Amino acid sequence: MSPDLKYLLYSVILTFIQMLVAALAADRQLGLKALAGNREGLPELIGFAGRARRAHANMIENMVLFAALVLIAAVAGKANTTTALGALIFFWGRVAHAIIYWIGIPRLRTLAWLVSVVGMIVIATQLF
């Protein structure tokens, strides 16, 4: 498996971990009874639970783009050391983003997001 695809796999695992963290935090705040229902009229998640939900949603948004880039590079035969570096940058930027978001540091969170975007740009440059 190429490094690009390995980092895509690691990113899928990270997305899954973020989903679990968000679900557990929501359960602690709202309870299983409320979450197992239709979820209509639920109060807004606040604090850690809200940040965990938003971090997971942001990860999903970015995974769509990242996965597309990595898969295009693989199928087009353009995966190389530069795309591998881009995938590495994306993954570690997203790890930092999740942790910083959970802790609640706004500007640093944006910087970590930007690092992950740079990783996607690095991959994209190899596709033209």
C-alpha positions as CSV (number, residue, x, y, z in Angstrom):
1,M,0.0,0.0,0.0
2,S,1.4,3.4,-0.9
3,P,2.1,6.0,1.8
4,D,-0.8,8.2,0.4
5,L,-3.3,5.3,0.8
6,K,-1.9,4.5,4.3
7,Y,-2.5,8.1,5.4
8,L,-6.0,7.9,3.9
9,L,-6.6,4.9,6.0
10,Y,-5.2,6.6,9.1
11,S,-7.5,9.6,8.3
12,V,-10.5,7.3,8.1
13,I,-9.5,5.9,11.5
14,L,-9.1,9.4,12.9
15,T,-12.6,10.3,11.6
16,F,-14.0,7.2,13.3
17,I,-12.3,8.1,16.6
18,Q,-13.7,11.7,16.3
19,M,-17.2,10.2,15.7
20,L,-16.9,8.1,18.9
21,V,-15.6,11.0,20.9
22,A,-18.5,13.2,19.7
23,A,-21.1,10.5,20.4
24,L,-19.7,9.8,23.9
25,A,-19.6,13.5,24.7
26,A,-23.2,14.0,23.5
27,D,-24.3,11.0,25.6
28,R,-22.7,12.5,28.7
29,Q,-24.5,15.8,28.0
30,L,-27.9,14.6,26.8
31,G,-28.2,11.0,27.8
32,L,-28.8,7.9,25.7
33,K,-32.6,8.1,25.9
34,A,-32.5,11.5,24.1
35,L,-29.9,10.4,21.6
36,A,-31.7,7.1,20.8
37,G,-34.9,8.9,19.9
38,N,-35.8,11.0,16.8
39,R,-33.4,13.7,17.9
40,E,-36.1,16.4,17.3
41,G,-35.9,19.4,19.6
42,L,-32.6,18.4,21.2
43,P,-30.8,21.3,22.9
44,E,-27.6,22.6,21.3
45,L,-24.5,20.7,22.5
46,I,-22.3,23.0,24.4
47,G,-18.7,22.9,25.8
48,F,-16.7,19.8,24.9
49,A,-19.6,18.0,23.4
50,G,-20.3,20.8,21.0
51,R,-16.7,21.2,20.0
52,A,-16.3,17.4,19.5
53,R,-19.4,17.4,17.2
54,R,-18.1,20.4,15.2
55,A,-14.6,18.9,14.9
56,H,-16.1,15.7,13.6
57,A,-18.3,17.5,11.1
58,N,-15.3,19.5,9.9
59,M,-13.2,16.3,9.5
60,I,-16.0,14.8,7.3
61,E,-16.0,17.9,5.1
62,N,-12.3,17.8,4.6
63,M,-12.1,14.0,4.2
64,V,-14.3,14.2,1.1
65,L,-11.6,16.4,-0.6
66,F,-8.6,14.6,0.8
67,A,-10.0,11.1,-0.2
68,A,-10.7,12.4,-3.7
69,L,-7.2,13.8,-4.1
70,V,-5.5,10.7,-2.8
71,L,-7.6,8.3,-4.9
72,I,-7.2,10.4,-8.1
73,A,-3.4,10.4,-7.6
74,A,-3.5,6.6,-7.1
75,V,-5.7,5.9,-10.1
76,A,-3.8,8.4,-12.4
77,G,-0.5,6.8,-11.4
78,K,0.7,10.2,-10.0
79,A,1.3,9.1,-6.4
80,N,4.9,10.0,-5.5
81,T,7.0,11.2,-2.7
82,T,5.4,14.7,-2.9
83,T,1.8,13.3,-2.7
84,A,2.9,11.2,0.2
85,L,4.3,14.3,1.9
86,G,1.0,16.1,1.3
87,A,-1.0,13.1,2.8
88,L,1.3,13.1,5.8
89,I,0.9,16.9,6.3
90,F,-2.9,16.5,6.0
91,F,-3.1,13.7,8.5
92,W,-1.0,15.3,11.2
93,G,-2.7,18.7,10.6
94,R,-6.0,16.9,11.2
95,V,-4.8,15.2,14.4
96,A,-3.7,18.6,15.7
97,H,-6.9,20.2,14.6
98,A,-9.0,17.6,16.5
99,I,-7.0,17.9,19.7
100,I,-6.9,21.7,19.6
101,Y,-10.6,21.8,18.8
102,W,-11.5,19.5,21.7
103,I,-9.3,21.7,24.1
104,G,-11.0,24.8,22.7
105,I,-8.2,27.0,21.3
106,P,-9.8,29.0,18.4
107,R,-6.9,30.6,16.5
108,L,-4.6,27.7,16.9
109,R,-7.4,25.4,15.6
110,T,-7.6,27.5,12.5
111,L,-3.8,27.2,12.0
112,A,-4.0,23.4,12.3
113,W,-6.8,23.4,9.7
114,L,-4.7,25.5,7.4
115,V,-1.8,23.0,7.7
116,S,-4.2,20.2,6.6
117,V,-5.3,22.4,3.6
118,V,-1.7,22.9,2.7
119,G,-1.3,19.1,2.6
120,M,-4.2,18.9,0.1
121,I,-2.7,21.6,-2.0
122,V,0.6,19.7,-2.1
123,I,-1.2,16.7,-3.4
124,A,-3.3,18.7,-5.9
125,T,-0.2,20.3,-7.4
126,Q,1.0,16.8,-8.5
127,L,-2.2,16.1,-10.4
128,F,-1.8,18.8,-13.1
